[in-house]
Amino acid sequence: MAVQTGLARLAADGSKILEGRRIGLLVNPTAVDTQLHHAIDLLSARSDLKLAALFGPEHGVRGDAQDMIEVDDARDARTGLAVHSLYGSTEASLTPTAEMLDQIDVMVYDVQDIGSRYYTFVWTMVLAMRACAKAGKGFVVLDRPNPIGGELIEGPAIEPGFESFVGLVSCPNRHGMTAGEIARWRHKAEKLDLEFAVLGMRGWHRDMHFDHTGLPWVMPSPNMPTVDTALVYPGMCLVEGTELSEGRGTTRPFELAGAPYLDGHRLATDLAAMELPGVLFRPIVFTPQFQKHAKHACGGVQLHVTNVETFRPYRTGIAFLKAAYDQSPAAFKWRAKAYEFVDKIPAIDLLAGSAAIREGIEAGASLDELSARWGRDEGDFAAERAEYLLYT
């Protein structure tokens, strides 16, 4: 029997909070039921619910825009509803305006997250919650699974001054929470004064893998094609903070990574020597068709996860960066241009939450030295998140 998502519960039973009120639906293509019916259609079919506007996170309501590509406001061709983009050309565009919210009484959020704090959807949710509190609007989250599980936490906290759209508030890179749980955390922690509810799932457990949920996987973004991608993303997204290719422009983004000057065999050998659990590295040559090193053959590795229970994606991502840097420090380059509307702090520092990883790799620190502080931060966050968890 499939896990029942918040959307499925709403479609079946309705909601007292939403009856007769103008609804703003913050969604992307992942807002579907087990039969792949979309939330827009499911909610439109209910006479007690009134859709008034659509809101789209990064990549848009239809999910077709590439990463860090602005999306314009539009009108939905199927419904005629106004579509408000919450990912435009400026940082201010990430938050719904008072004019947008004038059209609605309550905002409903239904977007599949992937369990990594770099993934911007939950921060769009938090910004929308803040705006709704200011405008006197309600907010309802239709919850979905964390596809990489809800138990494990991995990575450091964000140091003050390194907050950004890839980490709006401090938490480890792999946080082990659902969107509904994150919403509960921020609602209380920020004392947001708004009518608020989470329509939780039925049948989901924290140790559940996505392929056991009975739910269909719909790409949350153009470069998140499979659950395998989501599993490696908490570590391999760090490659975005460099001029290495993270495999965008291939059919296995984030599972493939490298650069034209790297020797994939040496890289695989060096990574194997670090004895990373639950993963093997295969030397490979790949040619991205767009983005970094487009049309150029890159030496690198493919990650093959052999044990999802023991695999530690963040440690693996740090190890990959270290191995690539150590192989060719002169050719290796950190990303220098603006990243997610920030141009004063290197992208790798935003992703890692501080300058420690970049400076440690450059100084020749070992993997154990680079990871020394994570245990403390992971334990602190486990204690902080405990009261907001909805599922056993």
Summary of the structure (lengths in Angstrom):
residues: 392
radius of gyration: 20.7
end to end distance: 18.0
largest distance: 63.9
contacts: 1377
relative contact order: 0.13
helix: 31%
strand: 17%
